[in-house]
Amino acid sequence: ERNVIGTGLWPKLARFNHSCLPNCCFLVIRHLCFVSVLKPIAVGEELTICYLPSVYHSYVDRTLRLRNFYIDHCDCSLCDYDQT
């Protein structure tokens, strides 16, 4: 179940892939979307955002919630760590 306050279309933001440990975050204010860097990013490193509304501690919980976004498997470092 998702609480949707509003909807919008930001084509450039749609290019960001998901990571449970993202290096960017975004904030929507009215009709504008702002992206901010959360940590230093190496040259060539992919820019990622978290598709989930908040941090979920359990790998199972994150995996189940990501299915709402048609993601069956997350390859981020947190999920790789939690699977081992």
Disulfide bonds with the S-S distance in Angstrom:
none
